[in-house]
Amino acid sequence: MKYLYTLLAFAILSVSAFAQNENGSFSFTNEATTYQQDFNTYLGTLESLPEFFSVTWDVDREEEPFTGVGDFNTSDPDEAYGGFSAFSAESGSYSFGIREREPVDLRNARLFFTFTNDTDQPISQFEVSYDVEAWFIGDRRNRLRLKYDTLIESDERDTFEEDIFSTDNPSTATEVGIKVNGSLEEHRTTVSGLVDITTIEKEEDIFFEPLAPGETAYFRWQFSNADGDGGSLRSGLAINNLSITAVIETDEPSDSFSFTNDVKSFSEDFNDYRGSFATLPSFFSVTWDVDREEAVFTGVGDFNTSDPEVDYGGFSAFTAGDGDYSFGIREREPVDLRDARLFFTFTNDTDEPISVFDISYDVEAWFIGDRRNRLRLKFDTMIDSEDRDTFEEDIFSTDNPSSVTEVGTKVNGSLEENRVTVSGLVDITTIEKEEDIFFEPLAPGETAYFRWQFSNADDDGGSLRSGLAINNFSISIADDTNIDQPTQVPTAIELNQNYPNPFNPTTTISFTLPQTDQVRLSVYNIQGQLVATLLNEQRSSGNHFVTFDASALSSGVYLYRLETGNQSFVKKMTLIK
C-alpha cells in the first residue's frame, strides 16, 4: 500500500485577481508520497510565497493584498491588516494568514496548493494535516475552510463548495482588538484527517472522480466569516505546518503472515494505520455485508476533536494526544455496519500441524453510544461469507469496556479506564464449526484467519452505536505446539489454572494426561451445584485445551473439576461481568 503525491499547476483568472510563483505543481509519484510546508521561508510577499502555492481574491478587493510580515508583538493594528501576511513569534517561525479590517474586505480570499498525479494509478485519498492559528482577535470570529478543486477559475469553482474541514477561530481569547501569539497551544489547533475526494459532492448527486495519472488538482484554504457572525473587525487566522500525503488504492488481496519454525509470533500496534484501505496493516483485510455502504472508511477521528455528527459510519483510526492509533468502528443511523469484520490472515509454513495459539489484544472504547457493542474473536478457514456462516462460535466476546455510560460522550481509549486486554490460549480443535464437528489442526502449507467482528450486545437497543477499537494485537504459536521438537510424554496428570482469570465470558481450561484415559471435566457454582459438563469422553495422552463459555452465568466464583479413573483435581475461577 503506497502513498503518492501530486503537483499543482496554476491558471490565470479572468474574474478574480490571481497571484502565483513560477513554480508549477508538486508531483506526487510512487516514490514521493508526502508534501510538507512549515512556511518558515515566507516573508509576506508574493515573491516569498512557498512553491506550489497561489492566492486568489475577488476583483473588487485590493489589487495587491500582501502587506508583509506582522509580528504579534509589534504590528500596528491600524496598518498590519487588509491582506495575506506571515505572522511571527519570538521564535522566528512564520505562518501564512490573513487579517482584514474595514475598508479592506478579503472575505473568501483563497490559498491554493497545486499538485499533479504522476503515479501510475488513480488517486482518491489524501491524509491532510495542518495547524490553524489565531494571531488577532476581531469582532468577527472567522474560520478557515478546506476545499478541493479541479479548477481555479471562480466561475467553475462555485459548484465545488462543500467544506472538507471548517475550523473556527481556535483561540480562547475573546477581547476584541488584541494581538495573541498563534504559536502558543491556547491559540492553535491541529486539523487532520483522511480526505476521500470521491465522497465530495461538487454538484447535487455528482461527486469528484479519482485523480487520474497526469491530472492536476488543488486543495484550497478559504478564509471566510463564521455563520451568522457580525462585526466589522475580522480575526487574524493563519495556516501552518501543512502535511499532505497521497494514498493509492489497491485491489490486491492481503498477503498472509507466515508462521515458520523460526518465526512463531506476530504483533501489530496499528500506529501506521490512518483510516483507509491503503494504510491497513499487512495481513489484514475487511469485509461487511453487501447491503452496507460500498466503502466504509471515513478516516481518522481524534477523540478530542472529532465531530460526533460526522466521524461515524465506518472503520477509522482514532488517535490520542500521544499519537497512538487503533483500528475501530463507529456506527450511527443511517449507516449500518453491524457484523463488519477485520481478518488476520496467516499460513502454517512449519513442518508440523498447528492447533494452539497464544493471542492478546486490547479492546478500546472511544465513543459511548446507546448500543453497548462488543468485539468478538472467531476463527475461519476462509473469508467467503457463504461458507463462514457455520463458523460462528466466539473464542472471546468483549463488551464495551468503558465505565462511562453517558450517551454521546467521546472518551480516550488509550486510557486504562476505557480499555481492557483480552488474552488467552486458543485451541482451534475445540472450536465447533458445525454441530459436533470441530476444526482440524492447521496442516503445513494451509492458510486460515482470525476474525474480529463488531456486533451488537445481546438484546441491545438504540440507534447510536458505541465506538470500539482493537489495538496492540499479538499472536504466537503456543509453546505446547511442538515444532521441530521431540514429543514430551507427560509423567503425571495436571490440571492447570484457567486463562484468563478473572474472565468474561470465556476462558480456557487446560490439562495434561500421561496416558489415554476417560476424562470428565465439570464446572460447579460455589454451592457445589453442577452448572456445566465440558467433557465426558476418552482423551489421549498429552496436553488438552477446553474453552468454557459462561455467557449464561452470573458473576461469581466457580469451581472446575477434572476426574480421571479414581483421581480428581479441583481449581477455582472467577467470572466478572
N, C-alpha and C positions, 0 to 999 in steps of 0.2 A: 504494500500500500504506500503510495508515494504522494508527496506534496509537491505542488507545482505553482509557479507564479507567472504573471503576465505583465506586459509593458503598456504604458499609456501613450496615445497619440493625440495631439491637440488640434482642434479645428477653430478657425476664426468665426466669431459670431456676428450675425447680421442684425440681431435685435437686442443684444446686450453687449456691454463692454467686456473685454476679454484680455487677459494678460497671461503670458507664459514664458518660460525659458525655452531656449532652443535645444531641447534635450530629449524629445520623443517620448517613448513609453518604456516602462520597466518590463522586462521579458521574463515571464515565468517559464522555466524549462524543466526537463526531467531532473536536472542537477541543481538548479536554482529555484528553490521552492518557497523562500521566505524573503519578504522585504521588510526592512526596519528603518525607522526615521526618528531621531530624537530632536531635530530642529535646532541643534546647538550651533550650526553654522549660519542660521538665518538671522539677519540683522534688520528686518523690517522693510526691505525694498524688493522690487521685482527682480533685481539683479541677483539678490541673495536667496531667492526662493529655492528650496531644495529641488533637486532633479525630480522629474516626473510629476510635478505639481503645477497647477494653473489655477487662476482665480477668475470668476465672473461676478458682475454686479449689474443691476438694471441700468438702462441707458439714461434714466432721469436722475441717477446718482452722480456723485462727483466723477470727473474724468479720471482722476488718479487718487484712489483712496488710501494708498500707503503713506503713513505718516512717520515711519521709523520706529525706533525702539522706545518702549515706555516702561521704565523701571518703576516697580511698585512703590519704591521709596521716594523717587524724585520726579516722576512725571507730573505734569501740570494738568489737572482735570479740565481746565479750560482750553487746553491745546492738544493734549495727547488723547485724542478721540477721533471718531469720524472715519476710521478706516482699519484695514488689516494692519496688525503690528505684532512684533515679538516682545514679550514681556520677559524681564529677567529678575532673578532673585540675587541675594548676596553671593550665592554660589556661582553665578555667571551662567546658569543654564537658561536656555531660551525655549519658548513655545510659540505656536502660531495661533493668533487670536484676533478678536475684534472688540473695539469699543465704539459705541455710537451715542451721539447726543445731538439734539436739535441745534442747528437746522439740517445737519447731515443725517441722511436716512439710508441705512445699509441693511435693512431687513432683507432676509433671503439672499445675502451675499454668500458665495459658494466657493469652496476649496475642492478641486478635483485631483484625484490620483489616477493616472493613466497607466493601464497595463495591457499586455498582449499575451495571449496563449501561444507560446512557442513550443508546446509539448506535442506529442503525437496522439493525444486523446482529448475529448471534450472535458471541460472543467465546469462544475456546477457549484462546488462547495469551497468556502474560504473560512479559515479561522481568522477572526479580526479582534484586535485588542488595542485600546488607546486610552489615554487619560484625558478627562475633561476637567479643566482648571478654571477657577474664578479668580479674577485679578482686580475687579472693580465692582462695587455694589450699586446698581442703579435701581430706579423705582419700577423698571420692567425686569422681572426675574426671568431672563430669557433662557433659551435652550439651544442645544446643538444636536442636529438631526443627521443620522447617517442614511444615505440612499444609494441606489445603484442605477447606472445609466449605460445605455449603449451609444448614446449621442450626447454632445454638449449643447447643441442648438436648443434655445429655450422653447421655440415653438413646437419642437418634437418632444421636449423633455416634460412638458406639462402632464403627460399621461403617466409618467413614472414617479408618482407622488407618494408611494407607500413608504413609510419610515421603516428602516430595519431596526435602528435604535433611536430613541428620543430621550435626551438627557437634560433635565432642568439644571439651572444653576446649582452646583453641588455644595456651595459654602453654607455654613450655619450662620454666617453674619447676615444681618438684616438692615443695619443702619445705612440709609441711602447716602451716597456720596463719599463713601470711604474706600480707600485702597487696601487690598488684602494681598497676602503672599500666596499665589497659586501653587507654589512648590511645597507648601505645607499640607499635611494629611487632611486637616479640617476644611480645606478649601478645594479638595480634589477627590475625584472618584475614578476608578478604573472600569471601563466598559469593555466587555469581552463576550464572545460567543461564536457559534458556528453559523455562517450565513450560507443558505442554500438558495441561489438565485432562481431556481425553478419553482420556488414557493412564493415568489414576489409577483404580485398582480400588477401588471403595467396598465391594463385596461380591464374592464369588468369581465371576469372569467377568462382573461388572456394573460398567460404567465410568460416570464422570460424563458428562452431556450438556453440549454447549456452553451457555454462559450466554446465555439469550435476552434480547432487548431488554426492559428493565423489571425484570428479575430481580436479586436481591441475593444475594451470597455473601460468603465470608470466607476470608482467609488467617490461619492460626493458628500462632504460635510457641509451642512447648511445651517447658518445662524438665523434663528427666527424667534418670534415672540411666543411666549408660553400662552396657551389658550386662555382667553378672557383676561389677559394681562394688560392693564392700563399703564399710564405714566408716559413720560417723555424721555427719561434718562435711562438708557439701556445699560444693562450689566456688561462687564468685560469678561468674556469667556474665551478660552483657548483650548487647543488640542495639542497633545504632546505624546511622546513615547509610543509611536504607532508601530504596530506589527501586523502584517498580513501574510498568511500562508495559504497557498492554493492546494486543493486536495483533488486527486484523481480517483474517480470511482472505478471499481473493477468488478467484473462478474466472475473472476476466478474463484473456484471453491477454496475453502480454507484447507491449509495443509494440516497434517496430524503431527502431534508430538510423538517422538519415538522413544519408548522405554527400551533400554538395552541392558546388557549385562553390566555395563559400566555407568550408564545414566539411568538412575532409578527414581528421580524426582523432578517435578516441575513446579514453578511458582510464578505468580503474576500479581503485581500490585496496581495495575491499570493506570499508572501515572503517565503513560504515553497516550492514553485514550482521550479523545477530545469530542466525543459525541457524534461520530459518523461511522459509516461502514468502513471507510478507507482507513480510519485510525483504530479500528477494532484490533485488539492484540492478535498475533498469530495464534492459530489453532482454535480460535473461537468463531462461532457463527450464530446467526439469529434467525428464528422463524416466528411467524404469527399467523393467525387464521386468515384464510383467503378473503373473508368478508371484512377484514380490517383495512386500514389505510395502506396504500401501496408502499410508502416508505415512512417509517415511524420515527426516525432520528430527528430530534429537534435541537440538538446542540447542547452546549454547556450551560448549566444553571447554577450559579453561585448561590449558596444558601443565604448569603447576606443581601444579595442584590436581585436575584431572580424574581420575576413578576408572576405571582400565582395565577394571574389571568392569562398568561402567555406560555410559561415554561411548563408544559404538560403535554400529554398525548404521545409520548414516545420514549424510547431509551435515551438516556442522556447521562453525561458525566458531571457530577457535582464536585465543586471544589470549595474547600475551606480556606481560611487565610494563609495556611501554610502551603497551599498549592497542591494538596493531595487530591487525586481523582478517584472515582469509583464508577462502577457500571450499574445503572439502575433504571427505574421506570417511574414516571408519574402519569396518572390517567385521570381525565376528567371529561364528563359529557361535553360534546357528542362523541369524542374519540373513545373507543372501547378496545382495550388491549389485554383483557384477561387472557391468561394462559399464554402470553408471549414467552418465548423460550430462548435461553442462552446455552449453546452447546460447546463443550470442550472435547476436541477430537484427539484420540490417542491410538497408537499402534503398538502391539506387542512385538518388538524386534529382538526379544531374548530367545533363548533356545529351550525355554520351559513354559508350560501354561501358567497364566497369572489369574488369581482369583481374589486376592485380598489387597485392598488399597487403604492407605492412611490419608485421610482427607481433612483439611482445615480451611475455613474461610470466615470472614466477618460478614454479618448481616447488619446493615446500617439503615437508620430512619432519617430522612431528610425533609419530609413534608407530612403533616398529620391530616389525613382525610377522615371522612365519616365511614369509610370502609377500612377496617383494620386488616390490611392484607398480609400475605405470607409469602415466603420464598421456599420452594420445595425442591429438594435434590432427588433426581431419579437416575436410572441407568438405562441405556439403549444400545442396541447393536446396529441401529440405522436411524436416520433422521426422518425419512419419509413418513408423513403423518398417518397415512392409511395403515401402515404396519405398526406404528408406535402406539396406537390406541390400547393395545393389550398390555403395554409395559407401564402400568400406572401405579405401581407400589412406590410410596415415598420411602427414601432412605432417611432423610431428615426433613422436617417440616417446621419452619420457624416463623412465628407471628411477628408483626411489627414490634421491634424490641424496645422502643422508647416508652418511658413512663409518662410522657406528655399526652394529654387527651384532648386539648382544645383544638377543634377543627379549624383548618386554615392556617395553622402555625408552621413556619419554617424552622427547622431545628438543624443543629450541626451534627451530622452523622459521624464525624471523626472523634466526637467526644464520647467518653465511656458510657455516660448515661443514655445515649441513643444508639448503642452498638452492642452486639453480642457475638462472641466467637463460637462457631459451630465446628465440632471436630469429632472424629471417631474412626474406627476401623470399619471398612465396608467389604463384606464378603459377597461377591456377586452370585455365588452359588446358593445363597439363602434368599435371593430375591425372586419372588414368584411372578413370572411374566404372564402366565395363564394359570387357571386353577390346577394346583398340584403339578405344575410344570415350571421348573426353575432354570435359571441361566446356567450354561456350561462355563467352565473356566475359559478365559480368552487364550486361544491357541497361538503359537508363534506365527507372526505374519497377519493376524487378524486385527481389524480396527473396530473401535467401539466409542461410546460417547457418555460423558456425564452431562446431565441436563438440569439447569436451574430454571424453574418455572414460576413466574409471577402469577399469583392467583388470589381469589377472594378467600378470606377465612370463612369457615362453615357458617351458614345462616347469617352472613354479614350483609346488612342492607346498606342504603345510602348511595349517593351518586358521585361523591368525591373520593377518589382513590388515594390512599397514602403513598408517599414516595419512598420506595425501598431500593437499596442498592447492595451489590456484592463487592467485596474488596479483599485484598491480602489473601489470595487463594493459593493453596499448595496441595499437591497430590503426590504421593510416593507409593512405590511398591512396598507393601508391608514386610517387615523383617521375617515374618514366618513364611512368606512366599520365597522358597529357596531357589536361587538362580545360580547355577554353576557350583552348587554346594551339595556335599553328600547328605542324604536323608538322615536326620537325627531321630532315633526311635525313643520316645518318652519312656521313662522308667517308673512313673507314678501318675496317678490321677490328680489333676489340678483344676480347681475352679477359680477363675480369675475375677478380679473386680470389674464390674461393668464399666463401659466407657462410652460417652462421657457420664460423669456422675458428680453432681445432680444432672438431670436430663429433662428435656421437654421436646416432643413427647416420645422420641425414640432413643434407644440405647443399644449397644452391642454387648452381648454376654459371650465370653469365650471360655473354653475348657480343653483339657488335654487328656487323651486316653493312651495308655501304654499298649493296649491290645483291643481287638474288636469286642464290643460289649453292647448289651441292651442298655439304653440310656433314657432316663426320664428327667426333663427339665421343667420345673413348675415355678409359678410366682404366687405368693401369698400376701395378703394385707397384714398389718401389724397385729390384728386379732387372730391371725392364723387361718383365715378363710382363703380357700383357693380362688384365685381370680383369673389365672391363665395357665394352660399347659402348652409349653413351647415345643417340646419334643417328647416323643414316646416311641422310640424306634431303635434299631440296631445301627451303631456307628463304628467305623473302622478306627484303627489306631492313628494318632496324630492330633493336630490342632483343629478345633472346630469353632465356628462363629455363628451366633444366632442373633437376629435383630428382634428386639421387643418393642412393639408399638403400644404405648399406654394412652392413646388418644381418648379412649372411653373411660379412663380412670381419673379420679380426683387427685389433687396434690397430696403428698404424704410419703411416709417411709414404707417400703415394701421389702419382702424377703424373696430371694430366688434360691431354689434348692435343686442340686444335681444328685440323682440317685443312680447307682450302677451296682448290680448284684446286691451285696449286703452292706455296701458303703453309701454314705450320704454326706453332702457338703452344703453349707448354707452361708450366704452373704447378704448384706443389706444394700439397698439402693434408694435414692431419693428422687421423687418426681416433683418438679416445681413448675406450675403453670402460671 
